[in-house]
Each structure stands twice: as structure tokens, then as C-alpha cells.
């Protein structure tokens, strides 16, 4: 685990998220609210001034993630995920029914 990944890991709320896996340059987590799974990926080479890529899937049993967006830091990435959770829980998301 890189020092950047270690710093990121420490900022993840263990009450809000279940940590699935922590490896060299990404952290895989599951929201305890929606059960959606996420990868917060910090690539070695930072392109387009977007250092973190956020991947998402709706169920842990789905084999593949889709790219959800970008963040400039771990705090912004977690806010993005929590915002998505609020949207899903609000009932507006089609996969919440």
C-alpha cells in the first residue's frame, strides 16, 4: 500500500463503509446504506488534473464496475459517493425500487 493509499484509507469512515480490499493504488469499499460497491482508484500517472477515478457497481455480485466519475482528493471522492447514496435512498433512482 502506498503512503497515499494509507492516508486515503484512514479517512474512510468504517461505520459508513465496509472496506472490502486495500491494495497498492486503490481501495474497494461497500456503502452500508445502499450496499453499492465502489473503487477509489489513484493511478500512478495523474492525467488531466484528475488524480482519483471512482468506479461503481450496484451489487457486489456484479462482476464488473463502471466508471462513475473523478475527484481531486479522497474527501471529494467520499462526498461524491455519499451524495449518490442520498440520491438512491431518496427513491428517485430507478434501481432503488
Order of alpha helices (4+ residues) and beta strands (2+ residues): alpha-beta-beta-beta-beta-beta-alpha
